[in-house]
Amino acid sequence: MLVFRNVAKITTKGIKPFWHSDTARVAMSDDPNSWNIQLGWPIKDADGNNIFISDQDSYCVFNDSNNTVQILGLQLAQTGYAFGTNFAKDALYFKYELTNTSQNTYEGVYFSLQNDIDVGNISGGDPEYADDKIGFIKARNLVYFYDDGISSEWPDGKTGYFGIMILKTPEVNGTQLGISDMHYMLADDEAIADIDSLQYGFMSSSINLYNSPIGSKYFHPGSGGNIHFDDPATIPPSGLDLIANISSGPYTLAPGDTLVFYTAFIAGNTLDEMLNAATVAQNAVDVNFNLPKPPSRPKLFSSSGDFKAVLYWDDSAELSFDEFSGYDFEGYRLYRSKDRGIHWDKVAEYDLINSTGNNTGLQYTYVDTTVINGFEYWYSITAFDRGSTLVESLESPIGNSLDAVNTVSVTPRSNAIGRTSVSAIDVTNLNTGNTNYLFDASAIDNESLAGNEYKTNFTFVPRIEMGDPATDITIQITDSAATKPHKYALEFVSSGIFDLKNVTLNTTIRTGYPYPTGGRDLVITGDGLRISMRDSVSATPEMRPEQGDIITINYAMNVVRNQQDSVIKNRPYQLDQTQTTNDGISIKLVEPQIIKCFQNRGTDNVEMNFEVVDASLVQIKYISHPLRKWCYK
């Protein structure tokens, strides 16, 4: 709530957010359906890319166009941040940006949060709200609510602590004002407190209101005598049904200017837990939310079948960049719920083949055959990182509703009698290269796929798999006949030395490659690849590769639908791995089965000729005898 000296006001109460103009919904980062249809996600970088700060950002905008006293031309943008990591999960953040879109200058502007926290109360239950108390720590810009610690309405019979903080405010004369005023009142007095003059009076600690006949309702300075801050000791030990108001001001708001405020809600089972959450919240804002965070949520798709659910997801999480640790993706976890998201069980986990985890290899599809026709199942896919000695492995949140991009509902069903299922038909080698690998393709049973044509090609792509080096990497295929469907890794043991490994074969090709300032070229002898690594022109010494950084060279797949839509783009591929497009086509390369043994059971001699190309051409001639077996390795 923001109230001004001229008694006009802007308040979020009863005004609809208009970012999503069609539905008046708050935009949520994990639900693109809530975004503005024309503008998309509202917060973007200079290149027009979406900016997401937390695991779940929210956004809406308010204005005073419904002001019944005087339209001031003010706009308030509210951005929310929620983190799912254990160390930051007890805080919710809100950023408020107040912009003056008018031609008037407003002085005496106050930013105020009016908080009605009923500790231990459940709507319609016992009157647990009547025994609440507050605490106030001015040095931490924190007011918090608590009660006697007991509630018959909570499962364990205990209550905790809930706090509201103003974490960052505009500066006045080089100093942040923080919380400038704090007052509490009885909830029964909230209605009368909604009068404009009273609101401005207690949020600005007006001496006129303090000296008025009703001043004792809104000012409780105690023995200290500072009318700007109420003394919580004036609350009876038995508690009250309370509302607490915190405000920051006064400010001057000129035309076109914006005032920015950061706030947080925090919680804890005990006072110490809540204060720890307050410390984390303040630190998060102090470092511009540069916190360790998990990879982004993958996008999950599904199809139902007869006693089966087919799940498939994209690879967007693999490109997640964490400013705290750089690129740090490790794998996927798939969960299932039988009670619409109340309880979840893990059904599958896939991770990179490296020195961490189970090394199962990544997959992008899962078929659940342990389901019953007619029953609804929810599935949610998450992505997790490696973690480190400083930070635990972090996992993106399981979806809490079907609006989440990583959560779907599936109800298995049998096909109608006589219906022909959708399936892949012809797989044709376009003969643009020489291969004897087998190419398997299958499709989900979705009629929208009928008639589509998909073309697949393979290449090599670089990825920074660990760390954040500002290194430009290009790959040149010098001999296509020598290339192999392998993954290679350049693992830096220091800023100037790296080892070259073949991840697919789990072998070390060479150790101790020097990496001079500026970069270098590297030839993977015998594998037909040349790699060029160059430090970016703007790279500082801190942006060069360092110990622990991993750059990978990946055999990768591209799939184009109907010669125009890219449904898989430069996705690293491992042999025997199933890749799935976002419309449900599953693709797999299978290594050919080489005949290693021949057994002659007849009575006639058989002559076989083999040509082996090595340093020289060798011809092997074998004359078989009855019931004799010939093998080679």
Summary of the structure (lengths in Angstrom):
residues: 633
radius of gyration: 32.1
end to end distance: 78.8
largest distance: 120.4
contacts: 1887
relative contact order: 0.09
helix: 11%
strand: 42%
